[in-house]
Amino acid sequence: MDFVDVFCGIGTIRMGMEKAGHKCIYSIEWDKYKRAIYKAIFGEEPSGGDISYVQTNDIPESDCWCFGFPCTDISIAGNKKGLSGDRSGLFFTVCELLREKKNKPRILLIENVKNLLSVNNGWDFYRILIELDEIGYDAEWELINSAEVVPQNRERLYIIGHLREKPWNRVFPIKKNAKLSYKTCEKKREVSPCLRAKQGGNDIDEVYISSNGKWRSLTWQEKWRLQSIPETIIQNVSELGISKTRLCMAAGDACTVNVIYEIAKKL
């Protein structure tokens, strides 16, 4: 299945989708550091930059659009403006591109933080369902914790949109159909709190680990492993010269690859 990766970041949705046998034919990302990391991983920069300047005709026809749209205005740590915010409101920019698309993708894979269910008393989530319905998509969703596949407590909301004019099969629930357990990953390790994309300030959201009787922050490599990013990719990125801070932020923004993989197998 050919797919488009919108707000692709460093490409963790692509990693999970391609692991399941799907093919990325177009990607969009505006952040120059993430674009550089993406190029190191995939050998090419994302095709599109700022989504506000992407035209419908720029995006090739595909079977699926994937987008973990910005959670800046939705997350508990954010300003909670929800879909009215400048960043999270880019969800509607994607919807406009879909409206203008003559041959729409038959599947949408959407990811965001758990608080999308609650922000603005749940009305923003309702707005998303209405928007998808008006464009022609039936929706299903599930809240999945990355602790099902890696030792990280990371709850994320996944929404699948099915184009109404095409036949489709239900994707969720995933948990009842996949043998997932972080214990198979590291049997004796405690589960890490959710990684965050820190933008500065104090270290209240930092994750620490006990090592040789002392406490220390996780390295960026350890944070990438908590997103189930393959070791070969971590090694390649190590040679880029990008700051540890940027690489840690990239991990906090990323999707957990193996969660995407479990979903992608059912698309």
N, C-alpha and C positions, 0 to 999 in steps of 0.2 A: 504494500500500500504506500503510495506517495503522500507525503505530508509537508505542511508548512509550519515553521516554528517561529511564532511571533513573541516578542520580548524574550528572546532566546537566552540572554545572559551568557554564561559560559558553555551552555549546550547540554545541560543534564537531562532535559526532556528528550533531546535528540539521542543521547546515549541510551536511555531506556527504550525508546522506540526502535532504534536500530538494532539493539540487542534482541528485540522480538522479531526482527526481520523486515521492518518497514524502512522506507528510504526518504531522507530529507532532501527536498528539491529547492527550498527557498527559506531564508531565515532573516529576522529583523532584530537589530539591537543598536542602541544609540551610544552607550557608554564606551569610551575609547579603551579603557582598561579591559573590560570584558570582551571587547572585540579582539584585542590582542591575544588574550588567553584563548578565545575561541579559535583563532587562526592557528595557534600553536597546537591545539588539539586536533582540529579537522583539516588543517592545511589551507584554509581559506577564511577570509573574513565574512561575516554575515552579509547577504546580498543587499539588504535594506538598512538604513540608518534610523533617523528619527521617524517614527511611525506617522507623525503628523504630516509628513511630506511624501509618504508612500501613496501611490495611486493604485486603484484596483487593477488596472492593466499591467502594473509591474509584477503582480503576483501570479505565477503560473497556476493553471488548473491542477487540483489535487483532490485526493480522497478525504483528507483530514487537515484541519487547522488546530494546532496546539498553542495555547497561550496561558501562561501564568502571569496575568496582568498585575501591575504594581499594587502592592498592599500598603503603601505608604500612608494612605488616608483611612485605612481599614483596621490595621492591626492595633492591638491594645497599647503598644508602645508608640503609635502614631497619633495624629491629631484628631482622628475619628470623624473627619468630615465625610467619610464614606465615598460614594460615587459622585458626590458633589465636589470632591477635591480634584486638583489639577492632575495628579498622577493616577490615582485609582479611576478617575473619570475617563481615562484612556480606553476603558472597556467599551465605551460607546463609539470610540473611533474605530475599533475593530468591527463593531456591529455595522457601522456605516459602510465599511469596505465590503462586508458580507452582503449587505442590501444591494450594493451596486454590482455584485458578481452575478453574471448570467448563469453560469454553471457552478452552483454552490457546492462546497465540500459536503459529503454525506455525513461526516462526523466532526464534532468539535470536542476537544479535550481541554477543559478549563481547570486551572488550579489557583487556589488562594488560601489565605489563613482561615483558621476556625472562626475568627470573629466576624467573618462575612455573614455568618448566620444570625449575628446579634446586632451588628452596628446599625444605628438609627432604628432600634427596636425591631429589627428584622425586615424593615421595609426595603432596604437596598437589595437584599437577596430576592425579595419578591419582584423588584424592578428588573433584576437580571432574568428571572423566569419569564416575565412578561415580554421583555425585549427579545429573548430567544423565540418565544412563541410567535411574536409578530413577524420575525424573519422567516419562520417556517420550521423551527426545531422543537421537538419534544425533548424534555430533559429528565435525566436521572442523576442522582448524586449520592456520595458517601463520604463520611469523615473517616480518614485512615491515619493511623499513627505509624510513623516510620519505625517505632520500636517493634513492629511486627517483622521487620527485616534487618534492622541494624540497632545497636545499643544507643539510640537517641530518641528521647520523648518529643516527637514532632508531629503534632496533629495538623493535618491539612485537609481542606475541603476539595474534593474532585467532582467536577460536573461533566457529564457527557451529554452533548447535544446530538440528537439524531434527526437528520433531515426527514421531514414528515412524508415527503413524496417517494421516499425509498424504503424498502423493507429493512427492518433492523431487529437485532436481538439484544436483549438486556445484558449489560456489562456488569453491573453491581448486583449483589454484594461480591466483593473480592475475597474477603476474609474467609468465607465459607467454602470457597473454591480453591484457595491456594494454601499450601502448607507453609505458613510463614511463622518464624519465631526467631527473635534476636539471639536466643540461646544457642542456636546452631552456628551463629557467627562467632560469639565469644562467650563461652559457657559461664565463666566466673566473673565477668566484668559487670559493674553496675551500669545502669542506663543513664546516659548523659542528658542533662536538660537540653531544651531546644537551642540549637545554634542560631545566633542572631546576626544580622548585617549591621554592626555598630557603625554609626556615623560620627563617632567622637563622644566626648563626655566621660563620665566615670565608668568604672568597670563592673557595675552592679549586674550586668547581664553576661559577664564573662563566664566561661566554663573552666573549672580547675580540676586537676587530677593529682593524686598522691603518687610521688615518685621518689624512691629511696628515702622515705621518711619525711619528705618535704612536699609542699604544695606548689604547683606551677600551672600556668595557663597551657591549654592544648596548643600544639604547633599547628600551623596551617595544614600540614600534611595529615595530621590526625583528624582535623575537622573535615577535610575532603574525604577521608576514609569513612567518616560517620555519615557521609552522603552516598556511600557505596560507589564512589568514583574509582575506576580501575587504577591499579598501581602503575601501570605503564604510562597512563596519562599524567599521573602525579609526577613521575620522573621527568617527562618531557617538559612540563610546566616549570619545574625547578630551575631549568636553564634559561628562563626568560628574563630574569632580572627584575621582575615585578615585585613590589614591596610586600612584605608579609602581611601588612595591614590590609592591602587590597585583596590579597588571596584569601584572607580570613573573611572579609566582607563578602567575597564571591561565594564562599561556602555557605554563609548565612542566607544569601539570596537564592541559593540553588534548590532544586527539587531533589528528592532522594531517588537515585537512579533505579534501584531495584523495586521501588513502589511503582514508578512509571512502567517498568518492565512487566510487572504483574497485570497492570491495567492494559498495556499494549498487546499482550498476548490474547486478550479477549475482544479486541477491536475488529 
